[in-house]
C-alpha cells in the first residue's frame, strides 16, 4: 500500500474516471450531486446541501462537488474510506496534483506554444502542464470545510486531515481583533501563489483581435465584454429581454449572486448586435441572446466561445483569454480622468475597492515610449554653487 501511495503521489498512477457530478432532482435544495458507481455519495450531498442553505450560488456548489469527486477518486485508488482519512492521504492528493498532467493543458501539436513558456507578443506566460497552485489550494479548502462540517455531527476522523495554519488558529482564539494587520503564514501543504498583475489587451492588439473575428456575433460579444466589463458567463446567460436599447445597457446576473444588475454598453457593441440579429434573427424575450451559427439554433456555450478565442489566438500567435477582456475594460476605465475609482468599481461590480485599485498600476506597454525618451534624454550636468573657483572644484572633484 505504501508503494501504491507513493506512485499516486508522484503522478505515476492515473485516477479512475468513475463517478460524475450530476444535476440534482431538486435544484432548489440540492442543485448538484456526486455519484460513484451509479450511487449517490450521501456524505457529499449532506455537505453540499448545507452550502445551499448558506445561500451559496449553484456554480459554487458545482465547483465544490468536482473537488470532492476528485478527492473520492484518490481515496478509491488507495482504498481508504473517507471517515479514516489522515494527512497522509491529503499529501497523496497534493502530490498527484503537483505532478500529474492537466488534460486541459495538453497540446495536440509540438509546434504550438508549449506550457510554461512566455508568449512574446502578449508577455503572458503560458499555463504550465500541471494543475495550478490556486487549484490545489482551492481543493484543500473544500476538503477542509467538508471535514469540519461532518465533525460538527461526530462523523469522520477526530482530527481534520487537512492541516490549517497555526497563525490562523491563534488569531481565531483571540478575544479581540488586533488593530495591526498580521500576515499569516501558509498552512502546511498550501502552495505559494504569485501575485499576478492583471493583463489587459493593448489598443493596437485589440484592433487586430477584433479584425480576425469572422462573424458579427463574435464582434458583438467581444465589444459587449470590453465596454461593460461583464464576464463570459454573465453575457452568455443574458436573454432577449435583458437588452435595453434605449439606455444602452444590458442586464446580467453577477457572479456569486442570483439578482440582475445593469451594466453600460457602448454604441459600437449595439451596432454589432443589430448586424448579428439581422443575419441570424432576433431572439425571443426568454431566448438566450447568443446562439450557434450552424444548423438549428442552440445557446452559445462557454466552450464554444472559448474556441472562438482560440482560433483568433492561433491566427495572431497570441494567448489572450476572454477574461483578459474584462481586465481591458477595467484598465481603460481606470485610465479615464473623467471616471472616479468608485465609479469604476460600480461598473465592474467589485466587492472591494482594493480590487479596482490594482488597475491603476501602469502597464509595461504604456511605459515603453516613456522609457525610450528616458534613455535618449542626456544626463544632467553637475552644477556647483556659484562663487567657487573652477580650479578649486577641479582639484577637489577632478575633471
N, C-alpha and C positions, 0 to 999 in steps of 0.2 A: 504493500500500500504506500509506503514511503517513496518507493521508486515511481509509482504512478503519480503521486502528488508532485514530485519533482518534475516529471515530464510535462504535466499540465502547467505548472508554474513557469516553465521555460518555453511554453508555446509549442511544444512538440506533439501535442495532442489536440485535435480539433474537438470543439464541443458538439454535442449531438444537436441535430436540427429539430428534435422533437419539441412539442409544445408550441403554443401560439397565444397571442393576445387577441381576443375576440370581443366584439360588441356584446354588452350585457343585455339580457332580456328586459330589464327595467332600467332604461338610461337615466331616469331621474335619480334613482337611488344608487345605481352602480353602472356607469357607462361602459366600463371595460372589465373583463375577467381574464384570468390566465388559466389555460388548460395544459395539462401534461398527460399524454396517453389518452386523450379524449375525456379526461376527468378534470373538473374544476378544482383548483387549489384553494381550499376554503380559507387557509391561513392568510393568503394574499388578498382574497376577496374581503375578509373582515377588515384588513388594514386599509384597503382602497376605499371601502365604504366609509371609514372614519374620515378620510380625506374629503369625500363628497360632503359629509356633514359639516366639515370645516370650511365649506364654500370654496373649495379648490376647483379650478377650471377643469373640464373634461380632458383637455390636452395635457395638463399636468398629470392627471390620473393615468393617462395612456403612457406617458413618459416613465412614470414610476413603475408601471406594470412591466414594461420592457426591461428595466433594470433588474427587477425581481425575477423575471423569467430567466435572464442570463445567470443570476445567482443560483437559481434552481438547477440550471443545466450544469453548472460547475459542481454542485453538490451531488447531482446524479452521476457524474463521471467518477467521482471519488467515493461514491456510495456512502454518503454521510447524511443522516436525517437533519432537517433544519433545526430541530429542537436541541441537537447536540453540537452544533457548530461552534468552533472556537476561533481565536485569532489566526491559528494556523491555516484554516480553510479560507479565511479572508485574504491572507497572504498569497494563497494559491491563486485566487481570482485576480488580485492585483498584478501578480507576476504574469499571468496569462494575458491580461490587458496590455501590459507593457511590452510583451514580446510577440504576441500574435499579430498577424496582418489583418488590417481592417478591410473587409471586402469592398467597401465603398471607395477605397483609395487605390484600387488596382488599376493599372493602365494596360490597355489591350495591345498597345504597340510600344516598342522601345524608343521610337522617335518622339513620343510625347514627353512633355516636361515631367521629369521624374520627381517623386515625393522627396521632400527635404531640401530641394534646391530653391533658388530665388528667381522669379520672373524679372528679367532685366527691363522690360517695358513698363511694368506696373510697380516694381520694387517690393511686391508682396511675396513672402515665402510660400512655397507650395507645401500643402499639408503633408506631414510625414506618413509613412505607410501604416503605422500602428494607430492605436487609439490615443487621443489627445489627453493631456493631464486633466483638463476640465471634465472630460467624460469619466475618467477614473474617479475623480473627486465627487462627481455627482452620484456615481454608483455607490460609493462609500456612504454618502449622506443618506441615500434612500434606504440602504440596508440597516444603517444605524437607527434610523427612525422606525423602521419596521420592527426591529427587536425591542426598542423602547416601548412601542405600543403594546406588544404582547407581554412585556414584562409587567405592565400595569395589571394584567389579569392572571399573573402567575404562570404564564406559558413561556416556553423556550428556555434557553440557558440562563443561569443565575447572573452571569456577567455578560454584558453585551460584547459579542465577538469583534465589533468594530471599535478600535481604541479611539478615545477622544483626547483633546488637548488638555494637559494639566492646567494651563493658564485659564482656559475656559471654565473648567470645573471650579477653580479657585475664585474666579470673578462671579460665577453664579452663586457661590456660597457667601459672598459679601452681603452685609445688611444694607449698604447704601452704595450708590454709584460714585466712583471717584471722578472728580472734575477733569483729571488728566486722562488723555486718551492713550492707553497702553496697547502696543502692538502684540497680538497674540502669536505665539509660536505655532507652527504647523503641527498638527497631531501626527502620530506615527502612521505611516502608510500613505499619508496625503502627499500629493505630487506638487512640485513647485510650478506655479503658473506665472508666466511672464506677463508684465503689464504691457499690453499691446495698444498702441495708438490707433484710432480708427483710420482706415484707409478710404479716402474719397477719390472719385474719378475726376481728374483734371478736365477743364473745359474742352481742350483740344481732343483728349481721349474720348470724352463723352460724345463729341460730334462724330468721331469715327465709329463709335459703338452704335449710335442710332443709324448711321448711314448703311451699316451692313445688315440691319434687320430687314426681313423680307416682306413683312405684312404690316398694314396699319394697326392691326390688333396688337402686335408686339410693340410698335412705336407708341401706341396709346398707353399701354400698361406701364411701359418704362417711363413715359413722361408723367403719368399719374404718380408713380413712385417718387421721382426726383423732385416733383413740385410739392407733394404733400408729406413726404417722409413716411408714408404708410408701408407696413411690412407686406411681404408677399402673401402670407396667409390672410391678412386683413383685406387686401384688394381682391383676392380670389373668392372671398366669402361675400362680396358685395353683389346685390341683386339690382334689377332694373329700377325698382322704387327707391333705391338708395342714391340715385344720381339727382342732384339739384342743379339743373342747367341755369336757372335764373341767378342764383347766388354764387355759382362757380365752386361747388363743394361736393364731396362725396361722404356718405355715412358709412363708417366701418365699425366692426366690433373690435375694440382694442385688446391687445394681448393681455391675458390673465383676467379678463372680465367678460360679462355677458351683456353689456349695455352698448348701445350705439353712440359713437362720437363723430362729430363733424370735423372734417379736415379740408382746408382750402386746396384747390387745384388750379393750375394755370390755364389760360385760354388755349394755349397750344395743345394741351392734353385733350381738351374738349373737341378741338378740330380733328385730331387723330381719331377720337372716339366716334365722331359723326361719320368720318370716312369709313371706319370699321363697320358701323351699323349699316351704312349704305351698301356695302359689299356683302355682308353676311346676314343682314336682317336685324331688326331691333328686338331685344329680348323682352319678355313679359315682365310684369311688376315683381313676380316672385321667382323669376328665372335668373340664374346666375349671369352676371354681366359678361364674363369672358368664357368663350366656348371654343371647341376644336374647329379646325378649318376643313377637314376632310371627312366625308361620309356624313352619317347622321350627327347632328349637333349634340355634343356632350359637354359637361362643365370642364373647363381647363383645370388640370391638376397641378400641384406644386412640381411634380417630377417632369411634367411636360414643359412648364415654364423654365425649369432648370435646364432642360435640354435646349431651349431657345438660347439661353445664355452660353451654354457650352459650344453651340455651333458658332456663335459670334466670337467667342474666345479663340476657337480653332482658326478662324479666318484672320483674326488680328494678331494672333500669337500672344494673347494676354491671359490672365487668370482672374478676371473680375468675378464677383459673386453678386447675386441680386441684393444681398444685404448691404453691399458697398454703395448701392444707390441710396439707401436710407442715410448712410454716412455722408454721402454727397449732398443730400438735401439739408442736413443739419449744418454742414460746413458752409454751404452757400448762405444760409440764413444767418448764421453767426457772424459772417463777414460783412453783412449788410449794416451800415451805420444807422439806418432808419429803424432797425428792429432791435429791441432790447433783449437781453438774455432771458428774461422771464417770458417774453412773448415767444421766443424760440422754444423754450421749454413747454409752453402751452400747445404749440403746434405739433411738436414731436411727441407730446404726451409722456414726457419723462417724469418719473415719480420724484426724483431728487434733482435739485439744481446742479449738484456736483457732476451729474452725468452729462448735462448740457455744457458745462464749463470745459470739458476736455476738447470740444470742437473749436475752442478759441486758440488752441495751440497752432503755431504756423506749420504749414506743410513744407516738406523739402522742395516740392515743385515751385512753391512761392518764393523760396529763398535763393534759388539758383541764380536768377538775374541779379539780385542784390549782392550775392557773394561775388559774382564776376566783377561787378562795379567796385566792390571792396578790394579785390585782388589788383585791379587796374589803378586804383587810387594811389598816388605817390605817398610815401611815408612822410609824416610831418617833420619839418626840420627842427632841430633843437634850438631853443631860444633862451637867452640868459638875460637877467636883469640889466638894464642899461646902467652905464657908469663904470663898468669894469673894462679894463684894458684887454684888447684882443690877444696880446702876447701873454698876459697873465692867464687867461682862460685856456690858451693852447698849452701852456706849461703845466697847468693842473689837470686838464681833461684830455689832452692830446689832440691830434688833428681831427 
